Amino acid sequence: MSDSSKSAFERDGYTIARQLFPAPDVARYRDHCMAMRRRGRYPHELVGADPGARDPLRRYPRTAHMHRWDESACTGCLTNG
């Protein structure tokens, strides 16, 4: 971790690691997760999506625990497959 990242973490409580993963891997993982979201709800999901909601957090909820839903989501950023 660079000194500037370390300083940012100490100051803000977080740091941003840009380009941590190759862009093609991120695109593949994003597309997979978005396809999963379009298919509906899953076990252990706390919030479902409501496409007609005015509240953006209901319309576009955070995607959490996708690693529990299928093997590709679990290993998506960790392997090339």
LUMMARDO-351546 format. One record per residue (C-alpha): residue number from 1; residue in one letter; y, x, z. Coordinates in Angstrom, 1 decimal. Last residue first. Layout:
 resi resn     c2     c1     c3
  NUM    A      Y      X      Z
...
This chain:
 resi resn     c2     c1     c3
   81    G  -18.7  -13.5  -15.0
   80    N  -16.7  -10.4  -14.7
   79    T  -17.0  -10.3  -10.9
   78    L  -14.8  -10.7   -7.8
   77    C  -12.1  -13.0   -9.1
   76    G  -14.4  -15.8  -10.0
   75    T  -17.1  -15.1   -7.3
   74    C  -16.8  -18.3   -5.2
   73    A  -15.3  -20.4   -8.0
   72    S  -18.2  -19.4  -10.3
   71    E  -20.7  -20.3   -7.6
   70    D  -19.5  -23.8   -7.0
   69    W  -17.8  -26.1   -4.6
   68    R  -17.5  -23.9   -1.4
   67    H  -15.4  -21.3   -3.3
   66    M  -13.0  -24.1   -4.1
   65    H  -11.9  -24.0   -0.5
   64    A   -8.3  -24.9   -1.2
   63    T   -6.4  -26.1   -4.2
   62    R   -3.0  -27.1   -3.2
   61    P   -2.2  -30.6   -4.2
   60    Y   -0.4  -31.5   -7.5
   59    R    0.3  -35.2   -7.3
   58    R    0.1  -35.4   -3.6
   57    L    2.1  -32.3   -3.0
   56    P    4.5  -33.3   -5.8
   55    D    5.3  -36.6   -4.0
   54    R    6.0  -39.1   -6.7
   53    A    2.3  -40.0   -6.8
   52    G    0.7  -41.2  -10.1
   51    P   -1.7  -38.2  -10.5
   50    D   -3.0  -38.7   -7.0
   49    A   -5.0  -35.5   -6.1
   48    G   -7.4  -35.5   -3.2
   47    V   -6.7  -33.9    0.2
   46    L   -9.1  -32.5    2.8
   45    E  -11.8  -31.3    0.5
   44    H  -14.9  -30.4    2.5
   43    P  -17.1  -32.0   -0.2
   42    Y  -15.5  -32.3   -3.6
   41    R  -13.1  -34.6   -5.4
   40    G  -12.5  -35.1   -9.1
   39    R  -13.5  -33.6  -12.5
   38    R   -9.9  -32.6  -13.2
   37    R   -9.9  -30.3  -10.2
   36    M  -13.0  -28.4  -11.5
   35    A  -11.3  -27.9  -14.9
   34    M   -8.2  -26.5  -13.1
   33    C  -10.5  -24.1  -11.2
   32    H  -12.2  -22.9  -14.3
   31    D   -8.9  -22.5  -16.1
   30    R   -7.4  -20.5  -13.2
   29    Y  -10.4  -18.2  -13.0
   28    R  -10.3  -17.5  -16.7
   27    A   -6.6  -16.9  -16.7
   26    V   -6.8  -14.7  -13.6
   25    D   -9.5  -12.6  -15.2
   24    P   -7.5  -12.3  -18.5
   23    A   -4.4  -11.2  -16.5
   22    P   -6.1   -8.3  -14.7
   21    F   -6.1   -8.8  -10.9
   20    L   -3.5   -7.2   -8.5
   19    Q   -0.8   -7.6  -11.1
   18    R    1.8   -8.2   -8.4
   17    A    0.8   -7.7   -4.7
   16    I    3.4   -9.7   -2.8
   15    T    4.0   -9.0    0.9
   14    Y    3.8  -11.1    4.0
   13    G    5.3  -11.2    7.6
   12    D    8.8  -10.8    6.3
   11    R   10.1   -7.5    7.8
   10    E    6.8   -5.8    8.6
    9    F    5.3   -7.0    5.3
    8    A    8.4   -6.0    3.3
    7    S    8.3   -2.6    4.9
    6    K    4.6   -2.2    4.0
    5    S    5.4   -3.2    0.5
    4    S    8.3   -0.7    0.3
    3    D    6.1    2.0    1.7
    2    S    3.4    1.4   -0.9
    1    M    0.0    0.0    0.0
